Amino acid sequence: MHRHAIVILCAVTILSLGAAGENFVIEPVHVTSGTILTFHLQTRLHPNSGNLPDVLPSGTILRVKVLARLDSSTDRDGAEFRGIVVTPIVSGAEVIVHSDAEVRGILALLRSKSHPDRFRYDLLITRLTDHGKSYSLTASLNTSFFEGGSQPATTAAPGGK
């Protein structure tokens, strides 16, 4: 009887050790000043409007040079960043977004069911200003908000990814 009590005590101890909480490690974002990143247009506020950026389809590529360092280990969720479009977006013979357009965005910590750590950092463009006209939009480093981690933002040499 005494032997069974010891076996049960050992089993309970071993099982309780396996019940420790999960340890989440969120992949950090490190971007140096001058890095060129590829963003994917996610949404448009008015897809039926006459504003040229509003008629761009989801998935349109925006190549952006980030103007200042961004680091998720020191910058908080919601930290703002600025950049400049380096490659114009052209439709037929018409330039929709010029190569010197300014973008503004944020560092965002997103919750994701499909991501292994349940959370991920992403850079989101929220505003584009081209030749004095300002447009609200959402563009992400990932091809989709639902596909977490498809293109992580890491340190890259200026002028490339």
For each residue, the residues with C-beta under 8 A, 3 or more apart:
1: 4 5
2: 5 6
3: 6 7
4: 1 7 8
5: 1 2 8 9
6: 2 3 9 10
7: 3 4 10 11
8: 4 5 11 12
9: 5 6 12 13
10: 6 7 13 14
11: 7 8 14 15
12: 8 9 15 16
13: 9 10 16 17
14: 10 11 17 18
15: 11 12 18 19
16: 12 13 19
17: 13 14 20
18: 14 15
19: 15 16
20: 17
21:
22:
23:
24: 117 118 119
25: 117
26: 72 109 117 119 120 121
27: 117 120 121 149 152
28: 71 72 73 121
29: 70 71 72 107 121 122 123 152 153 154
30: 70 71 72 73 153 154 155
31: 35 37 66 69 70 71 81 123 153 154 155 156
32: 35 66 69 155 156 157 158
33: 66 67 68 69 158
34: 65 66 67 158 159
35: 31 32 65 66 155 156 157 158 159 160 161
36: 63 64 65 66 86 156 158 159 160 161
37: 31 63 64 66 83 123 141 153 156 161
38: 61 62 63 64 141 151 161
39: 61 62 63 64 123 125 139 140 141
40: 58 59 60 61 62 139 140 141 142 143 144
41: 44 56 57 58 59 60 61 62 137 138 139
42: 58 137 138 139 140 144 145
43: 58 137 138
44: 41 47 53 54 55 56 58 137
45: 54 136 137
46: 49 51 54
47: 44 54 55
48: 54
49: 46 54 55
50: 54
51: 46 54 55 133 135
52: 55 56 94 96 97
53: 44 56 96 97 128 130 135 137
54: 44 45 46 47 48 49 50 51 135 137
55: 44 47 49 51 52
56: 41 44 52 53 60 89 96 97
57: 41 60
58: 40 41 42 43 44
59: 40 41 143
60: 40 41 56 57 89
61: 38 39 40 41 87 89
62: 38 39 40 41 85 89 97 103 125 128 139
63: 36 37 38 39 85 86 87
64: 36 37 38 39 83 84 85 86 103 125
65: 34 35 36 83 84 86
66: 31 32 33 34 35 36 37 70 81 82 83
67: 33 34 81 82 83 84
68: 33 81 82
69: 31 32 33
70: 29 30 31 66 75 79 81 107 123
71: 28 29 30 31 74 75
72: 26 28 29 30 75 107 109 121
73: 28 30
74: 71
75: 70 71 72 79 107
76: 79 107
77: 107 108 109
78: 106 107 108
79: 70 75 76 106 107
80: 104 105 106
81: 31 66 67 68 70 104 105 106 107 123
82: 66 67 68 102 103 104 105
83: 37 64 65 66 67 102 103 105 125
84: 64 65 67 99 100 101 102 103
85: 62 63 64 88 89 97 98 99 100 101 102 103 128 130
86: 36 63 64 65 99
87: 61 63 99
88: 85 95 96 97 98 99
89: 56 60 61 62 85 95 96 97
90: 93 94 95 96
91: 94 96
92:
93: 90
94: 52 90 91
95: 88 89 90 98
96: 52 53 56 88 89 90 91
97: 52 53 56 62 85 88 89 101 128 130
98: 85 88 95 101 130 131
99: 84 85 86 87 88
100: 84 85
101: 84 85 97 98 128 129 130 131
102: 82 83 84 85 128 129 130
103: 62 64 82 83 84 85 125 127 128 129 139
104: 80 81 82 125 126 127 128 129
105: 80 81 82 83 123 124 125 126 127 139
106: 78 79 80 81 123 124 126
107: 29 70 72 75 76 77 78 79 81 121 122 123
108: 77 78 121 122 123 124
109: 26 72 77 119 120 121
110: 119 120 121 122 145 148
111: 118 119
112: 115 118 119 120 146 148
113: 118
114: 146 147 148
115: 112 118 119 120 148 149
116: 149
117: 24 25 26 27 120
118: 24 111 112 113 115
119: 24 26 109 110 111 112 115
120: 26 27 109 110 112 115 117 148 149
121: 26 27 28 29 72 107 108 109 110 153
122: 29 107 108 110 140 141 142 148 153
123: 29 31 37 39 70 81 105 106 107 108 140 141 153
124: 105 106 108 138 139 140
125: 39 62 64 83 103 104 105 128 137 138 139 140
126: 104 105 106 136 137 138
127: 103 104 105 134 135 136 137
128: 53 62 85 97 101 102 103 104 125 134 135 137
129: 101 102 103 104 132 133 134 135
130: 53 85 97 98 101 102 133 135
131: 98 101
132: 129
133: 51 129 130
134: 127 128 129
135: 51 53 54 127 128 129 130
136: 45 126 127
137: 41 42 43 44 45 53 54 125 126 127 128
138: 41 42 43 124 125 126
139: 39 40 41 42 62 103 105 124 125
140: 39 40 42 122 123 124 125 143 144 145
141: 37 38 39 40 122 123 151 152 153
142: 40 122 145 147 148 149 150 151
143: 40 59 140 147 150 151
144: 40 42 140 147 150
145: 42 110 140 142
146: 112 114
147: 114 142 143 144 150
148: 110 112 114 115 120 122 142
149: 27 115 116 120 142 152
150: 142 143 144 147
151: 38 141 142 143
152: 27 29 141 149
153: 29 30 31 37 121 122 123 141
154: 29 30 31
155: 30 31 32 35
156: 31 32 35 36 37 160 161
157: 32 35 160
158: 32 33 34 35 36
159: 34 35 36
160: 35 36 156 157
161: 35 36 37 38 156
